Protein backbone atom coordinates (compact mmCIF):
# COMPACT_ATOMS: atom_id res chain seq x y z
CA UNK A 1 0.00 0.00 0.00
CA UNK A 2 2.88 2.40 0.71
CA UNK A 3 4.16 1.99 -2.85
CA UNK A 4 0.73 2.97 -4.21
CA UNK A 5 0.58 6.02 -1.93
CA UNK A 6 4.05 7.14 -3.05
CA UNK A 7 3.09 6.72 -6.70
CA UNK A 8 -0.14 8.64 -6.10
CA UNK A 9 1.79 11.41 -4.34
CA UNK A 10 4.13 11.77 -7.32
CA UNK A 11 1.20 11.89 -9.73
CA UNK A 12 -0.59 14.38 -7.52
CA UNK A 13 2.40 16.73 -7.48
CA UNK A 14 1.93 17.17 -11.22
CA UNK A 15 -1.62 18.49 -10.65
CA UNK A 16 -1.52 20.21 -7.26
CA UNK A 17 1.09 21.32 -4.72
CA UNK A 18 1.84 18.57 -2.21
CA UNK A 19 0.99 20.86 0.71
CA UNK A 20 -2.48 21.58 -0.73
CA UNK A 21 -3.67 17.98 -1.10
CA UNK A 22 -2.45 14.52 -0.12
CA UNK A 23 -2.94 11.21 -1.92
CA UNK A 24 -5.52 10.17 0.68
CA UNK A 25 -7.66 13.09 -0.54
CA UNK A 26 -7.69 11.83 -4.15
CA UNK A 27 -9.47 9.11 -6.11
CA UNK A 28 -10.63 8.14 -9.58
CA UNK A 29 -14.10 9.06 -10.83
CA UNK A 30 -15.90 7.77 -13.91
CA UNK A 31 -16.49 10.39 -16.60
CA UNK A 32 -18.70 8.00 -18.57
CA UNK A 33 -18.81 4.26 -19.30
CA UNK A 34 -15.37 4.14 -20.94
CA UNK A 35 -13.33 6.91 -19.30
CA UNK A 36 -12.26 7.99 -15.82
CA UNK A 37 -10.39 10.92 -14.26
CA UNK A 38 -8.23 11.43 -11.17
CA UNK A 39 -9.73 14.00 -8.78
CA UNK A 40 -8.32 15.55 -5.62
CA UNK A 41 -10.48 17.08 -2.92
CA UNK A 42 -9.30 19.95 -0.73
CA UNK A 43 -10.25 20.64 2.89
CA UNK A 44 -11.83 23.94 1.76
CA UNK A 45 -14.39 21.99 -0.29
CA UNK A 46 -12.77 22.61 -3.68
CA UNK A 47 -11.62 19.92 -6.09
CA UNK A 48 -9.17 19.53 -8.94
CA UNK A 49 -9.49 16.83 -11.60
CA UNK A 50 -7.26 15.70 -14.42
CA UNK A 51 -8.51 14.87 -17.88
CA UNK A 52 -10.59 11.81 -18.69
CA UNK A 53 -8.65 8.75 -19.90
CA UNK A 54 -9.83 5.47 -21.40
CA UNK A 55 -10.56 2.59 -19.04
CA UNK A 56 -12.57 -0.61 -18.72
CA UNK A 57 -13.27 -0.09 -15.02
CA UNK A 58 -16.36 2.14 -15.37
CA UNK A 59 -19.62 0.40 -16.15
TORKOLRO-394115 format. One record per atom (N, C-alpha, C, O): residue number from 1; residue in one letter; atom name; y, z, x. Coordinates in Angstrom, 2 decimals, padded with zeros to 5 digits. Layout:
residues N
<node><pos>NUM</pos><code>a</code><site>CA</site><v>Y</v><w>Z</w><u>X</u></node>
...
This chain:
residues 59
<node><pos>1</pos><code>x</code><site>N</site><v>-001.19</v><w>000.00</w><u>000.81</u></node>
<node><pos>1</pos><code>x</code><site>CA</site><v>000.00</v><w>000.00</w><u>000.00</u></node>
<node><pos>1</pos><code>x</code><site>C</site><v>001.26</v><w>000.00</w><u>000.86</u></node>
<node><pos>1</pos><code>x</code><site>O</site><v>002.26</v><w>-000.61</w><u>000.49</u></node>
<node><pos>2</pos><code>x</code><site>N</site><v>001.23</v><w>000.67</w><u>002.00</u></node>
<node><pos>2</pos><code>x</code><site>CA</site><v>002.40</v><w>000.71</w><u>002.88</u></node>
<node><pos>2</pos><code>x</code><site>C</site><v>002.76</v><w>-000.68</w><u>003.39</u></node>
<node><pos>2</pos><code>x</code><site>O</site><v>003.94</v><w>-001.01</w><u>003.53</u></node>
<node><pos>3</pos><code>x</code><site>N</site><v>001.74</v><w>-001.49</w><u>003.68</u></node>
<node><pos>3</pos><code>x</code><site>CA</site><v>001.99</v><w>-002.85</w><u>004.16</u></node>
<node><pos>3</pos><code>x</code><site>C</site><v>002.73</v><w>-003.65</w><u>003.08</u></node>
<node><pos>3</pos><code>x</code><site>O</site><v>003.66</v><w>-004.38</w><u>003.39</u></node>
<node><pos>4</pos><code>x</code><site>N</site><v>002.30</v><w>-003.50</w><u>001.83</u></node>
<node><pos>4</pos><code>x</code><site>CA</site><v>002.97</v><w>-004.21</w><u>000.73</u></node>
<node><pos>4</pos><code>x</code><site>C</site><v>004.41</v><w>-003.74</w><u>000.57</u></node>
<node><pos>4</pos><code>x</code><site>O</site><v>005.30</v><w>-004.56</w><u>000.34</u></node>
<node><pos>5</pos><code>x</code><site>N</site><v>004.65</v><w>-002.44</w><u>000.70</u></node>
<node><pos>5</pos><code>x</code><site>CA</site><v>006.02</v><w>-001.93</w><u>000.58</u></node>
<node><pos>5</pos><code>x</code><site>C</site><v>006.90</v><w>-002.45</w><u>001.71</u></node>
<node><pos>5</pos><code>x</code><site>O</site><v>008.06</v><w>-002.79</w><u>001.48</u></node>
<node><pos>6</pos><code>x</code><site>N</site><v>006.36</v><w>-002.52</w><u>002.92</u></node>
<node><pos>6</pos><code>x</code><site>CA</site><v>007.14</v><w>-003.05</w><u>004.05</u></node>
<node><pos>6</pos><code>x</code><site>C</site><v>007.46</v><w>-004.52</w><u>003.84</u></node>
<node><pos>6</pos><code>x</code><site>O</site><v>008.57</v><w>-004.96</w><u>004.13</u></node>
<node><pos>7</pos><code>x</code><site>N</site><v>006.49</v><w>-005.29</w><u>003.35</u></node>
<node><pos>7</pos><code>x</code><site>CA</site><v>006.72</v><w>-006.70</w><u>003.09</u></node>
<node><pos>7</pos><code>x</code><site>C</site><v>007.76</v><w>-006.87</w><u>001.98</u></node>
<node><pos>7</pos><code>x</code><site>O</site><v>008.63</v><w>-007.73</w><u>002.07</u></node>
<node><pos>8</pos><code>x</code><site>N</site><v>007.68</v><w>-006.04</w><u>000.96</u></node>
<node><pos>8</pos><code>x</code><site>CA</site><v>008.64</v><w>-006.10</w><u>-000.14</u></node>
<node><pos>8</pos><code>x</code><site>C</site><v>010.04</v><w>-005.72</w><u>000.35</u></node>
<node><pos>8</pos><code>x</code><site>O</site><v>011.03</v><w>-006.32</w><u>-000.07</u></node>
<node><pos>9</pos><code>x</code><site>N</site><v>010.12</v><w>-004.73</w><u>001.23</u></node>
<node><pos>9</pos><code>x</code><site>CA</site><v>011.41</v><w>-004.34</w><u>001.79</u></node>
<node><pos>9</pos><code>x</code><site>C</site><v>012.05</v><w>-005.49</w><u>002.57</u></node>
<node><pos>9</pos><code>x</code><site>O</site><v>013.25</v><w>-005.73</w><u>002.45</u></node>
<node><pos>10</pos><code>x</code><site>N</site><v>011.25</v><w>-006.19</w><u>003.36</u></node>
<node><pos>10</pos><code>x</code><site>CA</site><v>011.77</v><w>-007.32</w><u>004.13</u></node>
<node><pos>10</pos><code>x</code><site>C</site><v>012.25</v><w>-008.44</w><u>003.21</u></node>
<node><pos>10</pos><code>x</code><site>O</site><v>013.29</v><w>-009.04</w><u>003.45</u></node>
<node><pos>11</pos><code>x</code><site>N</site><v>011.49</v><w>-008.72</w><u>002.17</u></node>
<node><pos>11</pos><code>x</code><site>CA</site><v>011.89</v><w>-009.73</w><u>001.20</u></node>
<node><pos>11</pos><code>x</code><site>C</site><v>013.16</v><w>-009.30</w><u>000.48</u></node>
<node><pos>11</pos><code>x</code><site>O</site><v>014.06</v><w>-010.11</w><u>000.26</u></node>
<node><pos>12</pos><code>x</code><site>N</site><v>013.22</v><w>-008.04</w><u>000.12</u></node>
<node><pos>12</pos><code>x</code><site>CA</site><v>014.38</v><w>-007.52</w><u>-000.59</u></node>
<node><pos>12</pos><code>x</code><site>C</site><v>015.65</v><w>-007.63</w><u>000.24</u></node>
<node><pos>12</pos><code>x</code><site>O</site><v>016.72</v><w>-007.92</w><u>-000.30</u></node>
<node><pos>13</pos><code>x</code><site>N</site><v>015.56</v><w>-007.40</w><u>001.55</u></node>
<node><pos>13</pos><code>x</code><site>CA</site><v>016.73</v><w>-007.48</w><u>002.40</u></node>
<node><pos>13</pos><code>x</code><site>C</site><v>017.37</v><w>-008.86</w><u>002.40</u></node>
<node><pos>13</pos><code>x</code><site>O</site><v>018.55</v><w>-008.99</w><u>002.73</u></node>
<node><pos>14</pos><code>x</code><site>N</site><v>016.60</v><w>-009.88</w><u>002.04</u></node>
<node><pos>14</pos><code>x</code><site>CA</site><v>017.17</v><w>-011.22</w><u>001.93</u></node>
<node><pos>14</pos><code>x</code><site>C</site><v>018.06</v><w>-011.34</w><u>000.69</u></node>
<node><pos>14</pos><code>x</code><site>O</site><v>018.99</v><w>-012.14</w><u>000.69</u></node>
<node><pos>15</pos><code>x</code><site>N</site><v>017.78</v><w>-010.56</w><u>-000.35</u></node>
<node><pos>15</pos><code>x</code><site>CA</site><v>018.49</v><w>-010.65</w><u>-001.62</u></node>
<node><pos>15</pos><code>x</code><site>C</site><v>019.55</v><w>-009.56</w><u>-001.80</u></node>
<node><pos>15</pos><code>x</code><site>O</site><v>020.59</v><w>-009.81</w><u>-002.42</u></node>
<node><pos>16</pos><code>x</code><site>N</site><v>019.30</v><w>-008.38</w><u>-001.29</u></node>
<node><pos>16</pos><code>x</code><site>CA</site><v>020.21</v><w>-007.26</w><u>-001.52</u></node>
<node><pos>16</pos><code>x</code><site>C</site><v>020.19</v><w>-006.34</w><u>-000.30</u></node>
<node><pos>16</pos><code>x</code><site>O</site><v>019.17</v><w>-006.22</w><u>000.37</u></node>
<node><pos>17</pos><code>x</code><site>N</site><v>021.31</v><w>-005.68</w><u>-000.02</u></node>
<node><pos>17</pos><code>x</code><site>CA</site><v>021.32</v><w>-004.72</w><u>001.09</u></node>
<node><pos>17</pos><code>x</code><site>C</site><v>020.28</v><w>-003.62</w><u>000.87</u></node>
<node><pos>17</pos><code>x</code><site>O</site><v>020.08</v><w>-003.17</w><u>-000.25</u></node>
<node><pos>18</pos><code>x</code><site>N</site><v>019.64</v><w>-003.21</w><u>001.94</u></node>
<node><pos>18</pos><code>x</code><site>CA</site><v>018.57</v><w>-002.21</w><u>001.84</u></node>
<node><pos>18</pos><code>x</code><site>C</site><v>019.08</v><w>-000.90</w><u>001.26</u></node>
<node><pos>18</pos><code>x</code><site>O</site><v>018.32</v><w>-000.20</w><u>000.58</u></node>
<node><pos>19</pos><code>x</code><site>N</site><v>020.33</v><w>-000.55</w><u>001.51</u></node>
<node><pos>19</pos><code>x</code><site>CA</site><v>020.86</v><w>000.71</w><u>000.99</u></node>
<node><pos>19</pos><code>x</code><site>C</site><v>021.14</v><w>000.63</w><u>-000.50</u></node>
<node><pos>19</pos><code>x</code><site>O</site><v>021.24</v><w>001.67</w><u>-001.15</u></node>
<node><pos>20</pos><code>x</code><site>N</site><v>021.26</v><w>-000.58</w><u>-001.07</u></node>
<node><pos>20</pos><code>x</code><site>CA</site><v>021.58</v><w>-000.73</w><u>-002.48</u></node>
<node><pos>20</pos><code>x</code><site>C</site><v>020.34</v><w>-000.67</w><u>-003.37</u></node>
<node><pos>20</pos><code>x</code><site>O</site><v>020.43</v><w>-000.20</w><u>-004.50</u></node>
<node><pos>21</pos><code>x</code><site>N</site><v>019.21</v><w>-001.11</w><u>-002.87</u></node>
<node><pos>21</pos><code>x</code><site>CA</site><v>017.98</v><w>-001.10</w><u>-003.67</u></node>
<node><pos>21</pos><code>x</code><site>C</site><v>016.78</v><w>-000.95</w><u>-002.75</u></node>
<node><pos>21</pos><code>x</code><site>O</site><v>016.80</v><w>-001.43</w><u>-001.61</u></node>
<node><pos>22</pos><code>x</code><site>N</site><v>015.74</v><w>-000.29</w><u>-003.23</u></node>
<node><pos>22</pos><code>x</code><site>CA</site><v>014.52</v><w>-000.12</w><u>-002.45</u></node>
<node><pos>22</pos><code>x</code><site>C</site><v>013.40</v><w>-000.89</w><u>-003.13</u></node>
<node><pos>22</pos><code>x</code><site>O</site><v>013.51</v><w>-001.25</w><u>-004.30</u></node>
<node><pos>23</pos><code>x</code><site>N</site><v>012.32</v><w>-001.15</w><u>-002.40</u></node>
<node><pos>23</pos><code>x</code><site>CA</site><v>011.21</v><w>-001.92</w><u>-002.94</u></node>
<node><pos>23</pos><code>x</code><site>C</site><v>010.63</v><w>-001.29</w><u>-004.20</u></node>
<node><pos>23</pos><code>x</code><site>O</site><v>010.11</v><w>-002.00</w><u>-005.05</u></node>
<node><pos>24</pos><code>x</code><site>N</site><v>010.70</v><w>000.02</w><u>-004.32</u></node>
<node><pos>24</pos><code>x</code><site>CA</site><v>010.17</v><w>000.68</w><u>-005.52</u></node>
<node><pos>24</pos><code>x</code><site>C</site><v>011.01</v><w>000.38</w><u>-006.75</u></node>
<node><pos>24</pos><code>x</code><site>O</site><v>010.58</v><w>000.65</w><u>-007.87</u></node>
<node><pos>25</pos><code>x</code><site>N</site><v>012.20</v><w>-000.19</w><u>-006.56</u></node>
<node><pos>25</pos><code>x</code><site>CA</site><v>013.09</v><w>-000.54</w><u>-007.66</u></node>
<node><pos>25</pos><code>x</code><site>C</site><v>012.96</v><w>-002.02</w><u>-008.04</u></node>
<node><pos>25</pos><code>x</code><site>O</site><v>013.76</v><w>-002.52</w><u>-008.83</u></node>
<node><pos>26</pos><code>x</code><site>N</site><v>011.97</v><w>-002.71</w><u>-007.50</u></node>
<node><pos>26</pos><code>x</code><site>CA</site><v>011.83</v><w>-004.15</w><u>-007.69</u></node>
<node><pos>26</pos><code>x</code><site>C</site><v>010.44</v><w>-004.51</w><u>-008.23</u></node>
<node><pos>26</pos><code>x</code><site>O</site><v>009.46</v><w>-003.79</w><u>-008.01</u></node>
<node><pos>27</pos><code>x</code><site>N</site><v>010.38</v><w>-005.64</w><u>-008.93</u></node>
<node><pos>27</pos><code>x</code><site>CA</site><v>009.11</v><w>-006.11</w><u>-009.47</u></node>
<node><pos>27</pos><code>x</code><site>C</site><v>009.26</v><w>-007.56</w><u>-009.90</u></node>
<node><pos>27</pos><code>x</code><site>O</site><v>010.37</v><w>-008.07</w><u>-010.03</u></node>
<node><pos>28</pos><code>x</code><site>N</site><v>008.13</v><w>-008.21</w><u>-010.13</u></node>
<node><pos>28</pos><code>x</code><site>CA</site><v>008.14</v><w>-009.58</w><u>-010.63</u></node>
<node><pos>28</pos><code>x</code><site>C</site><v>008.24</v><w>-009.60</w><u>-012.15</u></node>
<node><pos>28</pos><code>x</code><site>O</site><v>007.70</v><w>-008.74</w><u>-012.83</u></node>
<node><pos>29</pos><code>x</code><site>N</site><v>008.95</v><w>-010.60</w><u>-012.67</u></node>
<node><pos>29</pos><code>x</code><site>CA</site><v>009.06</v><w>-010.83</w><u>-014.10</u></node>
<node><pos>29</pos><code>x</code><site>C</site><v>008.72</v><w>-012.28</w><u>-014.38</u></node>
<node><pos>29</pos><code>x</code><site>O</site><v>009.04</v><w>-013.17</w><u>-013.58</u></node>
<node><pos>30</pos><code>x</code><site>N</site><v>008.07</v><w>-012.53</w><u>-015.51</u></node>
<node><pos>30</pos><code>x</code><site>CA</site><v>007.77</v><w>-013.91</w><u>-015.90</u></node>
<node><pos>30</pos><code>x</code><site>C</site><v>009.02</v><w>-014.58</w><u>-016.43</u></node>
<node><pos>30</pos><code>x</code><site>O</site><v>009.74</v><w>-014.00</w><u>-017.25</u></node>
<node><pos>31</pos><code>x</code><site>N</site><v>009.29</v><w>-015.80</w><u>-015.96</u></node>
<node><pos>31</pos><code>x</code><site>CA</site><v>010.39</v><w>-016.60</w><u>-016.49</u></node>
<node><pos>31</pos><code>x</code><site>C</site><v>009.89</v><w>-017.35</w><u>-017.72</u></node>
<node><pos>31</pos><code>x</code><site>O</site><v>010.57</v><w>-017.42</w><u>-018.75</u></node>
<node><pos>32</pos><code>x</code><site>N</site><v>008.69</v><w>-017.91</w><u>-017.60</u></node>
<node><pos>32</pos><code>x</code><site>CA</site><v>008.00</v><w>-018.57</w><u>-018.70</u></node>
<node><pos>32</pos><code>x</code><site>C</site><v>006.51</v><w>-018.54</w><u>-018.38</u></node>
<node><pos>32</pos><code>x</code><site>O</site><v>006.09</v><w>-017.74</w><u>-017.54</u></node>
<node><pos>33</pos><code>x</code><site>N</site><v>005.71</v><w>-019.37</w><u>-018.99</u></node>
<node><pos>33</pos><code>x</code><site>CA</site><v>004.26</v><w>-019.30</w><u>-018.81</u></node>
<node><pos>33</pos><code>x</code><site>C</site><v>003.79</v><w>-019.69</w><u>-017.42</u></node>
<node><pos>33</pos><code>x</code><site>O</site><v>002.69</v><w>-019.31</w><u>-017.01</u></node>
<node><pos>34</pos><code>x</code><site>N</site><v>004.60</v><w>-020.45</w><u>-016.66</u></node>
<node><pos>34</pos><code>x</code><site>CA</site><v>004.14</v><w>-020.94</w><u>-015.37</u></node>
<node><pos>34</pos><code>x</code><site>C</site><v>005.03</v><w>-020.55</w><u>-014.20</u></node>
<node><pos>34</pos><code>x</code><site>O</site><v>004.79</v><w>-021.00</w><u>-013.08</u></node>
<node><pos>35</pos><code>x</code><site>N</site><v>006.04</v><w>-019.73</w><u>-014.42</u></node>
<node><pos>35</pos><code>x</code><site>CA</site><v>006.91</v><w>-019.30</w><u>-013.33</u></node>
<node><pos>35</pos><code>x</code><site>C</site><v>007.23</v><w>-017.81</w><u>-013.44</u></node>
<node><pos>35</pos><code>x</code><site>O</site><v>007.17</v><w>-017.22</w><u>-014.52</u></node>
<node><pos>36</pos><code>x</code><site>N</site><v>007.56</v><w>-017.21</w><u>-012.29</u></node>
<node><pos>36</pos><code>x</code><site>CA</site><v>007.99</v><w>-015.82</w><u>-012.26</u></node>
<node><pos>36</pos><code>x</code><site>C</site><v>009.10</v><w>-015.66</w><u>-011.24</u></node>
<node><pos>36</pos><code>x</code><site>O</site><v>009.30</v><w>-016.53</w><u>-010.39</u></node>
<node><pos>37</pos><code>x</code><site>N</site><v>009.83</v><w>-014.54</w><u>-011.31</u></node>
<node><pos>37</pos><code>x</code><site>CA</site><v>010.92</v><w>-014.26</w><u>-010.39</u></node>
<node><pos>37</pos><code>x</code><site>C</site><v>010.84</v><w>-012.80</w><u>-009.96</u></node>
<node><pos>37</pos><code>x</code><site>O</site><v>010.27</v><w>-011.97</w><u>-010.66</u></node>
<node><pos>38</pos><code>x</code><site>N</site><v>011.42</v><w>-012.51</w><u>-008.80</u></node>
<node><pos>38</pos><code>x</code><site>CA</site><v>011.43</v><w>-011.17</w><u>-008.23</u></node>
<node><pos>38</pos><code>x</code><site>C</site><v>012.78</v><w>-010.53</w><u>-008.56</u></node>
<node><pos>38</pos><code>x</code><site>O</site><v>013.81</v><w>-011.03</w><u>-008.13</u></node>
<node><pos>39</pos><code>x</code><site>N</site><v>012.77</v><w>-009.45</w><u>-009.31</u></node>
<node><pos>39</pos><code>x</code><site>CA</site><v>014.00</v><w>-008.78</w><u>-009.73</u></node>
<node><pos>39</pos><code>x</code><site>C</site><v>014.07</v><w>-007.37</w><u>-009.16</u></node>
<node><pos>39</pos><code>x</code><site>O</site><v>013.07</v><w>-006.67</w><u>-009.06</u></node>
<node><pos>40</pos><code>x</code><site>N</site><v>015.30</v><w>-006.97</w><u>-008.80</u></node>
<node><pos>40</pos><code>x</code><site>CA</site><v>015.55</v><w>-005.62</w><u>-008.32</u></node>
<node><pos>40</pos><code>x</code><site>C</site><v>016.53</v><w>-004.94</w><u>-009.26</u></node>
<node><pos>40</pos><code>x</code><site>O</site><v>017.50</v><w>-005.55</w><u>-009.71</u></node>
<node><pos>41</pos><code>x</code><site>N</site><v>016.26</v><w>-003.69</w><u>-009.56</u></node>
<node><pos>41</pos><code>x</code><site>CA</site><v>017.08</v><w>-002.92</w><u>-010.48</u></node>
<node><pos>41</pos><code>x</code><site>C</site><v>017.82</v><w>-001.83</w><u>-009.72</u></node>
<node><pos>41</pos><code>x</code><site>O</site><v>017.22</v><w>-001.14</w><u>-008.89</u></node>
<node><pos>42</pos><code>x</code><site>N</site><v>019.10</v><w>-001.68</w><u>-009.99</u></node>
<node><pos>42</pos><code>x</code><site>CA</site><v>019.95</v><w>-000.73</w><u>-009.30</u></node>
<node><pos>42</pos><code>x</code><site>C</site><v>020.18</v><w>000.51</w><u>-010.15</u></node>
<node><pos>42</pos><code>x</code><site>O</site><v>020.14</v><w>000.43</w><u>-011.38</u></node>
<node><pos>43</pos><code>x</code><site>N</site><v>020.41</v><w>001.65</w><u>-009.51</u></node>
<node><pos>43</pos><code>x</code><site>CA</site><v>020.64</v><w>002.89</w><u>-010.25</u></node>
<node><pos>43</pos><code>x</code><site>C</site><v>021.82</v><w>002.78</w><u>-011.23</u></node>
<node><pos>43</pos><code>x</code><site>O</site><v>021.84</v><w>003.49</w><u>-012.24</u></node>
<node><pos>44</pos><code>x</code><site>N</site><v>022.77</v><w>001.91</w><u>-010.96</u></node>
<node><pos>44</pos><code>x</code><site>CA</site><v>023.94</v><w>001.76</w><u>-011.83</u></node>
<node><pos>44</pos><code>x</code><site>C</site><v>023.62</v><w>000.99</w><u>-013.10</u></node>
<node><pos>44</pos><code>x</code><site>O</site><v>024.47</v><w>000.87</w><u>-013.98</u></node>
<node><pos>45</pos><code>x</code><site>N</site><v>022.39</v><w>000.46</w><u>-013.22</u></node>
<node><pos>45</pos><code>x</code><site>CA</site><v>021.99</v><w>-000.29</w><u>-014.39</u></node>
<node><pos>45</pos><code>x</code><site>C</site><v>022.03</v><w>-001.80</w><u>-014.19</u></node>
<node><pos>45</pos><code>x</code><site>O</site><v>021.57</v><w>-002.55</w><u>-015.05</u></node>
<node><pos>46</pos><code>x</code><site>N</site><v>022.56</v><w>-002.25</w><u>-013.06</u></node>
<node><pos>46</pos><code>x</code><site>CA</site><v>022.61</v><w>-003.68</w><u>-012.77</u></node>
<node><pos>46</pos><code>x</code><site>C</site><v>021.28</v><w>-004.18</w><u>-012.27</u></node>
<node><pos>46</pos><code>x</code><site>O</site><v>020.38</v><w>-003.39</w><u>-011.97</u></node>
<node><pos>47</pos><code>x</code><site>N</site><v>021.14</v><w>-005.50</w><u>-012.16</u></node>
<node><pos>47</pos><code>x</code><site>CA</site><v>019.92</v><w>-006.09</w><u>-011.62</u></node>
<node><pos>47</pos><code>x</code><site>C</site><v>020.27</v><w>-007.35</w><u>-010.85</u></node>
<node><pos>47</pos><code>x</code><site>O</site><v>021.30</v><w>-007.97</w><u>-011.07</u></node>
<node><pos>48</pos><code>x</code><site>N</site><v>019.38</v><w>-007.72</w><u>-009.94</u></node>
<node><pos>48</pos><code>x</code><site>CA</site><v>019.53</v><w>-008.94</w><u>-009.17</u></node>
<node><pos>48</pos><code>x</code><site>C</site><v>018.16</v><w>-009.60</w><u>-009.11</u></node>
<node><pos>48</pos><code>x</code><site>O</site><v>017.17</v><w>-008.96</w><u>-008.75</u></node>
<node><pos>49</pos><code>x</code><site>N</site><v>018.10</v><w>-010.88</w><u>-009.48</u></node>
<node><pos>49</pos><code>x</code><site>CA</site><v>016.83</v><w>-011.60</w><u>-009.49</u></node>
<node><pos>49</pos><code>x</code><site>C</site><v>016.92</v><w>-012.84</w><u>-008.62</u></node>
<node><pos>49</pos><code>x</code><site>O</site><v>017.97</v><w>-013.47</w><u>-008.52</u></node>
<node><pos>50</pos><code>x</code><site>N</site><v>015.81</v><w>-013.18</w><u>-008.00</u></node>
<node><pos>50</pos><code>x</code><site>CA</site><v>015.70</v><w>-014.42</w><u>-007.26</u></node>
<node><pos>50</pos><code>x</code><site>C</site><v>015.41</v><w>-015.55</w><u>-008.22</u></node>
<node><pos>50</pos><code>x</code><site>O</site><v>015.40</v><w>-015.36</w><u>-009.44</u></node>
<node><pos>51</pos><code>x</code><site>N</site><v>015.18</v><w>-016.73</w><u>-007.68</u></node>
<node><pos>51</pos><code>x</code><site>CA</site><v>014.87</v><w>-017.88</w><u>-008.51</u></node>
<node><pos>51</pos><code>x</code><site>C</site><v>013.43</v><w>-017.85</w><u>-008.99</u></node>
<node><pos>51</pos><code>x</code><site>O</site><v>012.58</v><w>-017.15</w><u>-008.43</u></node>
<node><pos>52</pos><code>x</code><site>N</site><v>013.16</v><w>-018.62</w><u>-010.04</u></node>
<node><pos>52</pos><code>x</code><site>CA</site><v>011.81</v><w>-018.69</w><u>-010.59</u></node>
<node><pos>52</pos><code>x</code><site>C</site><v>010.94</v><w>-019.58</w><u>-009.70</u></node>
<node><pos>52</pos><code>x</code><site>O</site><v>011.37</v><w>-020.65</w><u>-009.26</u></node>
<node><pos>53</pos><code>x</code><site>N</site><v>009.71</v><w>-019.14</w><u>-009.44</u></node>
<node><pos>53</pos><code>x</code><site>CA</site><v>008.75</v><w>-019.90</w><u>-008.65</u></node>
<node><pos>53</pos><code>x</code><site>C</site><v>007.46</v><w>-020.07</w><u>-009.44</u></node>
<node><pos>53</pos><code>x</code><site>O</site><v>007.14</v><w>-019.27</w><u>-010.31</u></node>
<node><pos>54</pos><code>x</code><site>N</site><v>006.72</v><w>-021.11</w><u>-009.12</u></node>
<node><pos>54</pos><code>x</code><site>CA</site><v>005.47</v><w>-021.40</w><u>-009.83</u></node>
<node><pos>54</pos><code>x</code><site>C</site><v>004.43</v><w>-020.31</w><u>-009.60</u></node>
<node><pos>54</pos><code>x</code><site>O</site><v>004.34</v><w>-019.74</w><u>-008.51</u></node>
<node><pos>55</pos><code>x</code><site>N</site><v>003.65</v><w>-020.04</w><u>-010.64</u></node>
<node><pos>55</pos><code>x</code><site>CA</site><v>002.59</v><w>-019.04</w><u>-010.56</u></node>
<node><pos>55</pos><code>x</code><site>C</site><v>001.56</v><w>-019.30</w><u>-011.66</u></node>
<node><pos>55</pos><code>x</code><site>O</site><v>001.81</v><w>-020.06</w><u>-012.59</u></node>
<node><pos>56</pos><code>x</code><site>N</site><v>000.42</v><w>-018.67</w><u>-011.53</u></node>
<node><pos>56</pos><code>x</code><site>CA</site><v>-000.61</v><w>-018.72</w><u>-012.57</u></node>
<node><pos>56</pos><code>x</code><site>C</site><v>-000.77</v><w>-017.36</w><u>-013.24</u></node>
<node><pos>56</pos><code>x</code><site>O</site><v>-001.60</v><w>-017.18</w><u>-014.12</u></node>
<node><pos>57</pos><code>x</code><site>N</site><v>000.04</v><w>-016.40</w><u>-012.80</u></node>
<node><pos>57</pos><code>x</code><site>CA</site><v>-000.09</v><w>-015.02</w><u>-013.27</u></node>
<node><pos>57</pos><code>x</code><site>C</site><v>000.51</v><w>-014.78</w><u>-014.65</u></node>
<node><pos>57</pos><code>x</code><site>O</site><v>000.09</v><w>-013.85</w><u>-015.34</u></node>
<node><pos>58</pos><code>x</code><site>N</site><v>001.47</v><w>-015.59</w><u>-015.07</u></node>
<node><pos>58</pos><code>x</code><site>CA</site><v>002.14</v><w>-015.37</w><u>-016.36</u></node>
<node><pos>58</pos><code>x</code><site>C</site><v>001.44</v><w>-016.15</w><u>-017.46</u></node>
<node><pos>58</pos><code>x</code><site>O</site><v>001.23</v><w>-017.35</w><u>-017.33</u></node>
<node><pos>59</pos><code>x</code><site>N</site><v>001.09</v><w>-015.47</w><u>-018.51</u></node>
<node><pos>59</pos><code>x</code><site>CA</site><v>000.40</v><w>-016.15</w><u>-019.62</u></node>
<node><pos>59</pos><code>x</code><site>C</site><v>001.12</v><w>-015.94</w><u>-020.93</u></node>
<node><pos>59</pos><code>x</code><site>O</site><v>000.69</v><w>-016.44</w><u>-021.96</u></node>
